[in-house]
Amino acid sequence: MTSKTRRGEKKLDHVAVAVKDMASTLRFYQEVMGISPSHQAVLPQQGVKVAFLPVGDSAIELLEPTDPQGAVARFLERRGEGLHHICFQVADIDAELRSLAQKGVELIDKEPRPGAEGRVGFLHPRNASGVLIELVQKD
């Protein structure tokens, strides 16, 4: 999580899990797994609370909706708790999104937007067998 990527390189940054109750989920990870969050934040523009649990060079990101009409709330309603997305760290998110668009990849975000740890862009799940993919360029 701390090292930067070089241009063209991608590394697993985090795996995100949608949860209904952040507090009880954090208790499990802390008390049972022995993993404490490195940081937590509320992202009003995304309608979520997030907590990052460091695991080696990657993390588990817990997502709890704060907006009942937001994307994570809708996800929980349709699919229940579980894997929400996989995130890859990239060195130049603008170049990555342009390159993917040129390759015909369906983008949710044609331009990067602010995320919890930098600028992010999402790829539609249809591209990756139903898995939502996030790209992040760390601040």
RASULFEN-V382315 format. One record per helix or strand. SS is the DSSP state (H for helix, E for strand). FROM is the first residue (numbers start at 0). LEN is the number of residues. If there is no record, write none. Layout:
ss=(SS;SS)
from=(FROM;FROM)
len=(LEN;LEN)
//
This chain:
ss=(E;H;E;E;E;H;E;H;E;E;E;H;E)
from=(9;21;36;47;57;70;81;92;106;112;117;124;131)
len=(10;11;7;8;8;9;9;10;1;2;6;4;7)
//
